[in-house]
Amino acid sequence: MEEKKRCLKKSLFSLFAAMAFIFLSGAAAQQKEPEVPFVPTPDKVVLEMLKMAQVSKDDVVYDLGCGDGRIVITAASKFGCRGVGIDIDPERIRESRQNAIEAGESDKVQFIQRDLFEADISEATVVTLYLLSEVNLRLRPKLFKELNPGTRVVSHEFNMGNWEPDASSSVKTGDYRDEPRVDFWDEYTLDYWNSPTVYFWVIPGNVTGTWKLTIPDISGKNEFTLKFDQEFQRVKGEAFEGTYSIRIFIKDEKIKGNMLQFTMERKLEGHTENLHFEGRVQGHIMQGVLKMEDSPGKAEIKWNAKRAASTFRPIISSDSSGIE
Ligand SMILES: C[S@@+](CC[C@H](N)C(=O)[O-])C[C@H]1O[C@@H](n2cnc3c(N)ncnc32)[C@H](O)[C@@H]1O
């Protein structure tokens, strides 16, 4: 099954590449050539992408390589949010603007003719993509550099290599032949594209490094050293009482956007107590509340932590895993 999927992905990639070749031969006059030709996302998949990203009226949705503008126009009309579409091809931008006027959404959406690698995307709270895995991988550093932690990213069909998705879903689209411009696709590819995958990620905050944790309102030892290692959204931690005197086991580390959760196992006379931490990271400061398993009725206890700035390191690693 995996082998079949890989073959199909290769066939999909070849199809895109072949289309790109045909497309690019006619696009020589443009400044920079599009990396991916225009193939529209089917409406069902557009809806699934926006639902998976939990788009609401407070969001700003950016579609990088927006084609005919359908993703941001749907985001505005069905979810009431603002949207920005970026495409390098001036014809796509004209088409998107016309489609926005026809949908009555031109006050909520904006279309910019620009290379997506050069556009300022920092205000996005949701980013949508239908590019290629290879292009996604080149885009990854920009996503991590410019987007705030908590920003949701959804991609139609193409993954992000070793940045594993937080969720994915397969969409039954029915027959793609109903979609424009696809009447020449072969049966093999059609089968596959009848149930494309939508991938979903949340940009994680960065908790790497060494932190001094203080819990002002507990008796006894109330200062700890925390150390976190992190690659994308995978976090591993350890803790010590005071400054490295006694090692404390940490488990169930989880980061979603700026919110970090972990559990500290504190050995007390004869038993282990679980301390559940939840906090928000902002720069080199973390603040949150702690629940003690042994005192369920007790009010939540506040904690804070400060990072030694020199111990901060990037959480994005290079990808040598090969791209699907
Ligand atoms: C597969 S289509 C996706 C269209 C739309 N996002 C959708 O899902 O319906 C890819 C789009 O990316 C655009 N594109 C390719 N390379 C680009 C680049 N470097 N900068 C901006 N747009 C680009 C193409 O012109 C094309 O419209």
The ligand as an SDF file (V2000), in Angstrom:
LIG
                    3D

 27 29  0  0  0  0  0  0  0  0999 V2000
   -1.1820   24.2370   -7.7760 C   0  0  0  0  0  0  0  0  0  0  0  0
   -1.6290   25.9540   -7.9330 S   0  0  0  0  0  0  0  0  0  0  0  0
   -2.5860   26.2320   -6.4640 C   0  0  0  0  0  0  0  0  0  0  0  0
   -3.6060   27.3330   -6.5960 C   0  0  0  0  0  0  0  0  0  0  0  0
   -4.4480   27.5890   -5.3520 C   0  0  0  0  0  0  0  0  0  0  0  0
   -3.6150   27.7580   -4.1810 N   0  0  0  0  0  0  0  0  0  0  0  0
   -5.3890   26.4480   -5.1230 C   0  0  0  0  0  0  0  0  0  0  0  0
   -5.0740   25.6060   -4.2270 O   0  0  0  0  0  0  0  0  0  0  0  0
   -6.4360   26.3660   -5.7790 O   0  0  0  0  0  0  0  0  0  0  0  0
   -0.0680   26.7620   -7.5860 C   0  0  0  0  0  0  0  0  0  0  0  0
   -0.0370   28.2480   -7.8120 C   0  0  0  0  0  0  0  0  0  0  0  0
    1.1880   28.7330   -7.3100 O   0  0  0  0  0  0  0  0  0  0  0  0
    1.6400   29.7860   -8.1500 C   0  0  0  0  0  0  0  0  0  0  0  0
    3.1010   29.9020   -7.9350 N   0  0  0  0  0  0  0  0  0  0  0  0
    4.0520   29.0330   -8.3050 C   0  0  0  0  0  0  0  0  0  0  0  0
    5.2630   29.4750   -7.9240 N   0  0  0  0  0  0  0  0  0  0  0  0
    5.0700   30.6390   -7.2760 C   0  0  0  0  0  0  0  0  0  0  0  0
    5.9310   31.5710   -6.6290 C   0  0  0  0  0  0  0  0  0  0  0  0
    7.2620   31.3850   -6.5620 N   0  0  0  0  0  0  0  0  0  0  0  0
    5.3870   32.6580   -6.0620 N   0  0  0  0  0  0  0  0  0  0  0  0
    4.0450   32.8650   -6.1160 C   0  0  0  0  0  0  0  0  0  0  0  0
    3.1850   32.0230   -6.7230 N   0  0  0  0  0  0  0  0  0  0  0  0
    3.6750   30.9300   -7.2840 C   0  0  0  0  0  0  0  0  0  0  0  0
    1.2410   29.3770   -9.5340 C   0  0  0  0  0  0  0  0  0  0  0  0
    1.1510   30.4770  -10.4190 O   0  0  0  0  0  0  0  0  0  0  0  0
   -0.1220   28.6940   -9.2620 C   0  0  0  0  0  0  0  0  0  0  0  0
   -1.1690   29.5960   -9.4510 O   0  0  0  0  0  0  0  0  0  0  0  0
  1  2  1  0
  2  3  1  0
  2 10  1  0
  3  4  1  0
  4  5  1  0
  5  6  1  0
  5  7  1  0
  7  8  2  0
  7  9  1  0
 10 11  1  0
 11 12  1  0
 11 26  1  0
 12 13  1  0
 13 14  1  0
 13 24  1  0
 14 15  1  0
 14 23  1  0
 15 16  2  0
 16 17  1  0
 17 18  1  0
 17 23  2  0
 18 19  1  0
 18 20  2  0
 20 21  1  0
 21 22  2  0
 22 23  1  0
 24 25  1  0
 24 26  1  0
 26 27  1  0
M  CHG  2   2   1   9  -1
M  END
$$$$
